[in-house]
Every structure is written in structure tokens, then in C-alpha cells.
Amino acid sequence: MELELESFTLCTLMQLFTNIPFGSTLCLSLAIIIITLVILTTFSSSLFLRWPKIITFFCSCETCQAYLTSGWSKTFDNLCDWYAHLLRNSPTKTIHIHVLRNTITANPDNVEYMLKTRFHNFPKGKTFSTILGDFLGRGIFNVDGESWSFQKKMASLELSKNSIRSFAFEVVKFEIKDRLIPLLVLSKQNDCVLDLQDVFKRFSFDSICRFSFGLDPMCLELSLPISEFAMSFDLASKLSAERAMSVSPLIWKIKRFLNVGSEKKLRKAIKMIDILAREVIRQRRKMGFSSISPHKDDLLSRFMRTITDDTYLKDIIVSFLLAGRDTVASALTSFFWLLAKHPEVESQILLEAEQVIGSDYNKDLTSYEELQQLHYLQAAANESMRLYPPIQFDSKFCLEDDVLPDGTFVKRGTRVTYHPYAMGRLEEIWGSDCFEFRPERWLKEGLFCPQNPFKYPVFQAGIRVCLGKEMALLELKSVALSLLRRFHIELAAPPPHHHHHSTPRFSPGLTATFSCGLRVKVREQGTQQRQHTTQPLHHS
Ligand code: HEM
């Protein structure tokens, strides 16, 4: 047991010092303080009382060792690929990472049980909200119980209005026409390499600000460029996710207490985000409730009429920014990456659009209803997120001991994660061609057929299902259509000192992000693109 405790302490210290430059005197003194803290904690009586909990931090099983030593990275490009491999090979499609006290499942019955049948036994939980608390505060993404019910009710009232679809359609249309297309035209004229992931982040940020807050971020009176805030957002998301990956919360809590390393960076990033969110509130008040939105009741004004606490409002804004910005940008990035690799799918999308909208490539969609007629496009967007879900995994905490439908026992206070990325790669759900990008699997006689949401929980499912699914699909389909009809987008070579990879490499974060961005060259849409060889699609 002593040895095990030693390895825990060492491992903790090793993790503690990542990001802190060794050699400096500051680090040496910090090391002494931290070692003293760890020793003190180790021998404190409260820790002896929690002894059985500590023991679970040590595990010599192959999976836990591969996790602790990052041994998986010798064979797999991404942690999610390793988990997908383990889950595929598990007879129940459920695995345990003991050192994380984490049950991970790709079993649709278990997913339905967690997200619907026993929803109340699988909340986000205190541990999760503490990890994300500094970043997300009491925003909808990070709370359970009454605060969640209240925010969900308010948001649902707004998002379920009939007029919201055409409003969303107009917002997205404006962003594409006035911001996105001019940027790509410029890139084409200059023949430069463009990072589409970055472009999509800006596009989705602007769209969500207009849609949810009735504000154009360009109107914000900020002393810093908006890109600084975007960078802070990325950093806060990445560093908060890293907290969840540490073996013990003690590690990041000590770092936060000492304000060192990644925790120092996180604090700085959160400060920046606070400035942005508070400016959104200030502007919204200044403009009154008659903004660019024709709806007096955009999401933010609805919340502002009921809540007077600016910190709470700020948290709500940050959650909506996170919900609407990173996820959509992530979905667009992988969609365009897949389309660049599958010209046959691109051709089918163009063919269908020609049949519905007409052959004038400068003519855009006229309405939300017209967009709904594009079944192949809908299938391609869903297929893209099957293989590359923007939220690759999502964790809940088990309140009381429970048994999942596949017989897995889940101990109270431990984490249970469902894994859409792995589920998209299961033969049992998608058949033997599950690794292929094949939109046709979603079509029956040319019409889009949705999958059972517990088999495809890309937007989560059950009681806490995503509230912005329609908005997200609207953005995805409109951007794909507008860009593909005007431009031919080619993948560019990776940046210097980076290898060429045939599959994406993801950076750690709350949403899937390509670690090297999506570097492309924008060309004129060539005539060869329009000479479709495929058969016309049949819609009844
Ligand atoms: C492709 C894009 C998107 C994907 C894949 C996605 C996925 C998800 C997922 C997996 C959750 C559950 C998160 C959790 O509880 O841990 C969620 C929740 C949520 N999403 Fe989305 N989302 C997308 C876009 C959007 C957009 C554009 C909006 C806003 C208009 C939005 C608003 C929300 C909100 C408010 C919640 C919280 C729901 C609740 O807790 O009751 N999402 N989304």
C-alpha cells in the first residue's frame, strides 16, 4: 500500500509540474511548498478516513496503465480513437477507467437509461460543476436542479417560437453573404492558405451573438480585438477540460490556490471572457430591447427581464456562447474536411441543390422551408457528425448505486460517460461499413430518416437534449450549400514542421477541435464539379 501511495504522490507531482518551467528558483520554492502540502495532506486524519477512495486512484490493469503513461498514444492518434477501440472490443460496449473512477459506455440501452429512464440519478453532479465552475459558473451547461429547469424553460420558450426559424435563417443568411463569402473571395483572389476552422469559429460566434443576444459582436465597444476573446475562449475550454483529465482534483486545486501554470493561464482567460460577457450585457441594456433582432424577445432580453444579478447573466451568456460557437464550428470543420476527401458526396449535394434551387449558382436559398427539401444535404450533415461528433463524449455523475441495462454496476459518486464518437464507429449500430462516410445510409427512397437519438446521441438525447439542434443544422447546411455552390475547396499542405495525417488530430477541449486547424485553398468552382455523373436523386 505504501508503494501505491508513493506512486500516487509522484504521479500527482508530475502532473502538477507540467506547464511550470523547471530550473527557476520560483519553481524550486513552489516545489517545496507543494511537497509539504502533499505530505501534510497525506498524513492528515481526514485522508485516512477517505482511504478506500484513495486506493481507487491506483490500478495496475492494462487499461489504467495505458491511460496513466499515455501508452495508448503509441498506437492511436487520439484518446477518443483509443476509447472507441476499447469500446468496440468490449462485449457489453462498456469499459472502466478505474483510476478516473469512470464507466464509459457506447451501449444505446445504457445511454437511454442514463439520459431518460433514470435521468435523476445521473446529473452533471458537483464534481463536474466544480471542474467547469470557474469558466461556466451557473450557466445552463453546468448546473442541475432548479437553476437548470429555470434556464431550460426560458430558453425553450424562446427557441420553440414559430418565428424563430425564419429569424435564424435570416441571421445565418446575412452572416454568409456579408461576412463569409467576401472573406473566401478575398482568399481566392490572393491565392493564400486559409484556416477554415478559424473562419468557422468567427462565423459561428457572430451568428450566435446575433441569434441569442440580438447583437452584432462588431458593435461591441471593446478595447481589445474580438480575436483575443476568441483565443481566451479556446484556452478556457481546453484548460477546463484538462482539469477533468487529471487523476485527482487535488492537482488542479493546488495549482489554482498557488495561481501557477495552467491554472494561472485559465484565470487570465476567464477574466477576458468576463469582460466580453459583461460588455454584451451593458450593450444590450444601452440599446434597450429594440436591437437588430426583430424579436423583442431574443434569449438574452428574456433572461434580463427576470434576472438582475449580472454575474448570473454573464454565466448564462458564456454557456450559450460555448453551446453555439464551438460546436457549430467543429461540425463545419469536419464536414468540409470530409467533403474535400469525398468529391462524390460534394457532387451529390450540388446536384440536389440544382434540382431544388436551380442552376444559377449565385442564387441562394429563399426560405427555411426550401432548405428542408434538401434531404441528401441533411443526410450528409448527420453522417458527418456521426463520424466526427462535435462533443465526443459527455459525462454524468451517479447519485445512488445503480445497475445499467447491460448489467454494469455503477457505484454512487463515480462518473459515467456516454461516447458518441465511439458509438458512430460501432458495427452493431451502423453495420460493417461504419467507418465509411456514406450519407445514403440516412436515406430511404431519397427521403431523410432520422436515427434513434439514443443510438446517435450527438445532440445528447432524452430530457437534456440540445436546445439548438435546429439552429445548428440550419447553419451547417446553409454554409455548406453557399460555399460549395460558389467555391471549390481543396485541402492545403500542413503547416511547416507538421506531418501530413490522413485522419484528424484533435486537441484536448470540451468540443472537438482539429489541432492544426483546417488549412485550405479556395478556388473558383470549376465546371467539372457541375458535370455530375451520379444518378439524380428521387424525392417523392
Ligand atoms: C452541431 C452543433 C451542436 C451540437 C453537436 C450540440 C450538442 C449538444 C450536446 C451534446 C448537449 C448536451 C451537453 C450536456 O448537457 O453536457 C447540448 C446542450 C445544449 N445545446 Fe447544443 N449542440 C450544438 C449546437 C447548439 C446551438 C447552436 C445552440 C444554441 C442556439 C445550442 C444550445 C444548447 C443548449 C442551451 C444546451 C443545454 C441544454 C440543457 O442542458 O438542457 N447547441 N448540445
Residues whose N, C-alpha, C, O or C-beta is under 5 A from the ligand:
A	BS01	HEM	I140 K152 A323 G324 T327 V328 A331 P390 I391 D394 P457 V458 F459 Q460 R464 V465 C466 L467 G468 K469 M471 A472
